[in-house]
Amino acid sequence: MGFVERPQRVWWRRVLFQVHLWSGILLGLYMIAIGVSGSILVFRDELAALTYPNLMRVKTPAGANQAQLPEFVENARGTFPDYKLVSAFERGVYGESFFAYMERGEDGGIYVFGREDGQVLGSLDPKESWLNWMAELHYRLLAGQTGFVVNGAGAGCLVLLSATGMVLWWPGIRTWPRALTVNFRKNWKRINFDLHSATGFWILPLILVWGISGVYFVWPKTVERAVNWISPVEPEFAVNAPQGLGVNLSGVLREAQAATPGTKLSGFYIPSSGKSAMVVYQARRGVQNYAEMDRVYFDPANGAWLGIWHAGVNPTLGSKFVYWLGPLHFGMYWGTAVKTVWALLGLSLPALTVTGALMYWNRSLSKLWRRRKEAEAGRISATQAEAHAAE
């Protein structure tokens, strides 16, 4: 009953406080960078349309022919014969135009094709796009593959920070309702404490999702093995094919459509690694709704059909858990209202960092600073006294 009634007096809570404190200090800049960049990227498509209106907002004249994805793919290959087509998406996924990512050696770029006959409109250099810079900050901390791994470790520390914060939030059985709100009639130090405590409580489930999904994106197999202890996870389709071999893309797209009647072709992805399967996305609803989309897998070496994963139709609890990590992390699949909420909630990470830093200042650093100033003033007074005595 000690922790339930007076948690501040329990020794192990004091240990958790130190873990929470130093984890927060180490993650401070990371949480600000991840929170701000993530909130911006929630509206990546809308911001891209504003940044590149000549590519995103091209209108098709009335009565004009409108190219379909297979026709657009042939135009892309014919226009850029020296490039490898990595991925392409149906119009409506990114603005009103077709998008294709193409590579030649170490160079790669996003090429935009118009709706009218699928002709090329222009290209986007990822290295020159501020949105791509923001994405690299959020996903890889501007440090490539090393930053990607560090980001996964930071997400794990965020889970630890959330778990310890959940314990530290508990103020005791008699006063816990007060910890759910902020009393703005108190002094600023108390308001800051309440903001940190209440915000951490209400946002805790989503922060846990962000942390766990961040770990999953970096180490998916490790998380799936852990989930398998509780409930089985559907295995991911994988192949071990030599790199550099191609497929009859038009035939693969037709086969994907035939395998998923009633769906609409949304796009495809051809992996650069021979150990991953080619994926064709068939939308059961809107072409942007990846939460409800069939993913048809093919061998990238010979185009052999491997299987289908019906996203959003998960037979086991473990599969549902792993599936929902993506949609809940990004919050991009349920319209503008949810996007707005997710963007605002993303700013809670910087807010928790700032309020936590102020709490640390109020409790510890300000006292150290005061003692240092007093000691310095004492030394000055002693020096002046010695000087007067010498005179």
C-alpha positions in Angstrom: 0.0 0.0 0.0 3.0 2.3 0.2 3.1 3.1 -3.4 -0.6 3.3 -3.7 -0.9 5.9 -0.9 2.4 7.6 -0.8 4.5 6.7 -3.9 7.1 9.4 -3.3 8.4 7.5 -0.3 9.0 4.2 -2.1 12.7 3.7 -2.9 12.3 2.0 -6.3 10.2 4.9 -7.5 13.2 7.2 -6.8 15.3 4.9 -8.9 12.8 5.1 -11.7 12.8 8.9 -11.4 16.5 9.0 -12.1 16.1 6.7 -15.1 13.3 8.9 -16.4 15.3 12.1 -15.7 18.4 11.1 -17.5 16.6 9.4 -20.3 14.7 12.7 -20.9 18.0 14.7 -20.8 19.6 12.4 -23.3 16.5 12.3 -25.6 15.7 16.1 -25.4 16.9 17.2 -28.8 15.8 13.9 -30.3 12.2 14.4 -29.1 12.1 18.0 -30.4 13.4 17.0 -33.8 11.2 13.9 -34.2 8.1 15.7 -32.9 8.4 18.8 -35.1 9.4 16.9 -38.3 6.7 14.3 -37.7 4.0 16.9 -37.3 5.1 18.5 -40.6 5.3 15.2 -42.5 1.7 14.4 -41.6 0.7 16.9 -44.2 3.5 16.0 -46.6 1.2 15.5 -49.6 -0.6 18.8 -49.1 2.7 20.7 -48.6 4.2 19.0 -51.7 1.2 20.3 -53.7 1.8 23.8 -52.4 5.5 23.6 -53.0 5.3 22.2 -56.6 1.9 23.4 -58.0 3.1 23.1 -61.6 3.6 19.3 -61.0 1.0 18.4 -58.5 -2.0 20.5 -59.6 -2.1 20.0 -63.3 -5.6 19.8 -64.6 -6.7 17.5 -67.4 -8.7 19.3 -70.1 -12.3 18.2 -70.5 -12.6 15.4 -73.0 -8.9 14.6 -73.0 -7.5 11.1 -72.8 -6.6 10.0 -69.3 -3.7 7.5 -69.1 -4.0 4.5 -66.8 -1.1 3.3 -64.8 0.2 0.5 -67.2 0.2 3.1 -70.0 2.0 5.6 -67.9 4.6 2.9 -67.0 5.4 2.3 -70.6 5.8 6.1 -71.2 8.2 6.2 -68.3 10.3 3.4 -69.6 10.3 4.8 -73.1 11.2 8.3 -71.9 14.0 7.1 -69.6 15.4 3.9 -71.1 18.7 4.1 -69.1 16.8 4.3 -65.7 15.5 1.5 -63.5 11.8 1.9 -62.6 11.6 1.3 -58.8 8.1 2.3 -58.0 5.1 4.1 -59.4 1.7 5.2 -58.1 -1.7 5.9 -59.6 -2.8 9.5 -59.7 -4.5 10.6 -56.5 -1.9 9.1 -54.3 0.4 12.1 -54.6 -1.7 15.0 -55.9 -3.3 14.7 -59.3 -0.2 13.4 -61.2 1.5 10.0 -61.7 4.7 9.6 -59.7 7.6 7.3 -60.4 10.9 6.8 -58.6 13.7 5.9 -61.0 17.3 5.1 -60.5 20.5 5.1 -62.6 23.5 3.8 -60.6 23.7 5.8 -57.4 21.5 8.6 -58.8 17.7 8.6 -58.3 14.9 11.0 -58.7 11.1 11.3 -58.6 9.6 11.9 -62.0 6.1 13.3 -62.5 3.8 12.5 -65.3 0.5 14.2 -66.2 -2.9 12.7 -66.4 -3.3 13.6 -70.0 -1.7 10.7 -72.0 0.8 10.1 -69.1 3.4 12.5 -70.6 6.3 13.6 -68.4 5.8 17.0 -66.6 9.1 17.3 -64.7 11.2 15.9 -62.0 11.9 16.4 -58.3 15.5 16.0 -57.0 15.2 14.5 -53.5 18.5 16.2 -52.6 17.0 19.6 -53.3 13.6 19.1 -51.7 13.0 20.6 -48.3 10.3 18.0 -47.7 12.8 15.3 -48.4 15.2 16.9 -46.0 12.5 16.9 -43.4 11.8 13.2 -44.1 15.5 12.3 -43.8 15.6 14.1 -40.5 12.6 12.2 -39.2 13.6 8.8 -40.5 17.4 8.8 -40.5 18.4 11.9 -38.4 20.3 13.2 -41.5 22.8 10.4 -41.0 21.9 7.7 -43.5 21.7 4.1 -42.4 23.6 4.9 -39.1 21.0 7.5 -38.3 18.2 5.0 -39.1 19.6 2.5 -36.5 20.1 5.3 -34.0 16.5 6.4 -34.6 15.3 2.9 -33.7 17.3 3.0 -30.5 15.9 6.4 -29.7 12.4 5.0 -30.3 13.2 2.2 -27.8 14.3 4.8 -25.2 11.1 6.7 -25.9 9.2 3.5 -24.8 11.4 3.4 -21.7 10.7 7.0 -21.0 7.0 6.5 -21.3 6.9 3.4 -19.1 8.8 5.1 -16.3 6.7 8.2 -16.7 3.6 6.2 -16.4 4.7 5.0 -12.9 6.0 8.5 -11.9 2.7 10.1 -12.8 0.9 8.3 -10.0 0.6 10.9 -7.1 -1.3 8.7 -4.6 -4.8 7.4 -4.2 -6.1 10.6 -2.6 -4.8 13.2 -5.1 -4.7 11.3 -8.4 -7.7 13.2 -10.0 -5.8 16.5 -9.7 -3.0 15.0 -11.8 -5.3 14.8 -14.8 -5.7 18.6 -15.2 -3.8 21.8 -15.1 -4.7 24.5 -12.5 -3.8 27.8 -14.2 -4.4 29.7 -11.0 -1.2 28.4 -9.4 2.3 29.9 -9.9 4.2 29.2 -13.1 6.3 26.4 -11.6 3.2 24.5 -10.6 1.5 25.1 -13.9 4.6 23.8 -15.7 4.6 20.7 -13.5 0.9 20.1 -14.2 1.4 20.6 -17.9 4.1 18.0 -18.0 2.2 15.5 -15.8 -1.2 15.9 -17.5 0.1 16.0 -21.0 2.2 12.9 -20.4 -0.8 11.0 -19.0 -3.2 11.8 -21.8 -0.7 11.3 -24.7 0.9 8.2 -23.2 -0.9 5.6 -25.4 0.1 7.4 -28.6 3.7 8.0 -27.5 4.0 4.2 -26.7 2.6 3.5 -30.2 5.1 5.9 -31.8 8.0 4.3 -29.8 7.1 0.7 -30.5 6.4 1.4 -34.2 9.7 3.3 -34.5 11.5 0.2 -33.2 9.4 -2.0 -35.5 10.4 0.0 -38.6 14.1 -0.5 -37.9 13.9 -4.1 -36.5 10.7 -5.6 -37.9 11.7 -9.3 -37.5 12.7 -8.8 -33.8 9.4 -7.2 -32.9 7.5 -9.9 -34.8 9.3 -12.6 -32.9 8.4 -10.9 -29.6 4.8 -10.6 -30.6 4.8 -14.3 -31.7 5.2 -15.3 -28.1 1.7 -13.9 -27.4 0.0 -14.3 -30.8 1.3 -15.5 -34.2 2.1 -13.0 -36.9 1.5 -13.7 -40.6 4.8 -14.3 -42.2 6.1 -11.7 -44.7 6.6 -12.9 -48.2 10.3 -13.0 -49.0 12.5 -14.4 -51.8 16.1 -15.0 -52.4 16.5 -14.0 -56.0 19.6 -12.7 -57.8 19.6 -8.9 -58.3 19.4 -7.3 -61.7 16.7 -9.6 -63.1 13.5 -8.1 -64.5 9.9 -9.0 -64.8 7.2 -8.6 -67.4 5.7 -5.7 -65.6 2.6 -5.4 -67.7 1.9 -9.1 -67.2 2.5 -8.8 -63.4 0.1 -5.9 -63.1 -2.6 -7.8 -65.1 -2.1 -10.8 -62.9 -2.4 -8.7 -59.7 -5.7 -7.3 -61.0 -7.1 -10.7 -61.8 -6.1 -12.0 -58.4 -8.0 -9.3 -56.6 -11.3 -8.7 -58.3 -13.2 -5.6 -57.4 -10.0 -3.6 -56.5 -8.2 -0.8 -58.3 -4.5 -0.7 -59.2 -2.8 1.9 -57.0 0.9 1.3 -57.5 3.8 -1.0 -57.3 7.3 -1.3 -55.8 10.2 -3.3 -57.2 12.9 -3.8 -54.5 16.5 -3.1 -55.2 17.5 -6.0 -52.9 17.0 -9.6 -54.2 15.8 -10.7 -50.8 12.5 -8.8 -50.9 9.4 -9.4 -52.9 7.9 -7.1 -55.5 4.6 -5.6 -54.3 1.6 -4.5 -56.3 -0.9 -2.4 -54.4 -4.6 -3.0 -55.2 -7.0 -0.6 -53.4 -10.2 -2.0 -52.0 -11.4 1.6 -51.4 -9.6 4.8 -52.2 -6.2 4.7 -53.9 -4.7 6.6 -50.9 -6.2 4.3 -48.3 -3.3 1.9 -47.4 -5.2 0.8 -44.4 -7.5 -1.2 -46.6 -5.5 -2.4 -49.5 -4.6 -5.8 -51.0 -0.8 -6.3 -51.5 0.0 -8.8 -54.1 3.6 -10.2 -53.9 5.7 -11.5 -56.8 9.2 -12.8 -57.2 11.2 -9.9 -58.7 13.4 -12.4 -60.6 10.8 -14.1 -62.8 7.4 -12.5 -61.9 6.1 -15.6 -60.2 3.1 -15.0 -58.0 3.8 -15.5 -54.3 0.7 -14.6 -52.4 -1.7 -11.8 -51.2 -1.8 -9.9 -47.9 -5.2 -8.3 -47.4 -4.2 -5.2 -45.3 -6.8 -4.5 -42.6 -8.1 -8.1 -42.7 -5.9 -9.8 -40.1 -6.6 -13.3 -38.9 -4.7 -13.2 -35.6 -4.3 -10.7 -32.7 -0.5 -10.5 -33.4 -1.1 -9.7 -37.1 -3.5 -7.0 -36.1 -1.1 -5.5 -33.6 1.8 -5.4 -36.1 -0.5 -4.1 -38.9 -1.9 -1.2 -36.9 1.6 0.1 -35.9 1.9 1.7 -39.3 -1.4 3.5 -39.7 -1.4 4.7 -36.0 2.2 6.0 -36.3 1.5 8.2 -39.3 -2.2 9.1 -38.8 -2.6 9.8 -42.5 -5.4 7.5 -43.6 -8.5 8.9 -42.0 -8.9 12.4 -43.5 -7.8 15.9 -42.7 -9.4 16.0 -39.2 -7.3 13.1 -38.0 -4.2 14.5 -39.7 -4.7 17.7 -37.8 -5.1 15.9 -34.5 -2.0 13.8 -35.1 0.1 16.9 -36.1 -0.9 18.7 -32.9 -0.3 15.6 -30.8 3.1 15.3 -32.4 4.1 18.7 -30.9 3.5 17.2 -27.4 7.0 15.6 -27.6 8.7 19.0 -27.8 6.3 20.3 -25.2 7.1 17.5 -22.8 10.8 18.1 -23.4 10.5 21.8 -22.6 8.4 21.4 -19.5 10.6 18.6 -18.3 13.7 20.7 -18.7 12.0 23.6 -16.8 11.2 21.1 -14.0 14.8 20.0 -13.8 15.9 23.6 -13.7 13.4 24.4 -10.9 14.3 21.4 -8.8 18.1 21.1 -9.3 19.9 23.4 -11.7 18.5 26.6 -10.2 19.8 25.6 -6.7 23.2 24.7 -8.1 23.3 28.0 -10.0 22.2 29.9 -6.8 24.9 28.3 -4.7 27.5 29.0 -7.3 26.6 32.6 -7.4 26.6 32.8 -3.6 30.0 31.1 -3.5 31.3 33.5 -6.1 29.9 36.5 -4.2 31.6 35.1 -1.1 34.9 34.8 -2.8 34.6 38.4 -4.1 33.7 39.6 -0.6 36.7 37.8 0.9 39.0 39.2 -1.7 37.8 42.7 -1.0 38.2 42.2 2.8 41.8 41.0 2.3 42.5 44.0 0.1 41.1 46.4 2.8 43.1 44.6 5.5 46.3 45.0 3.4 45.6 48.7 3.1 
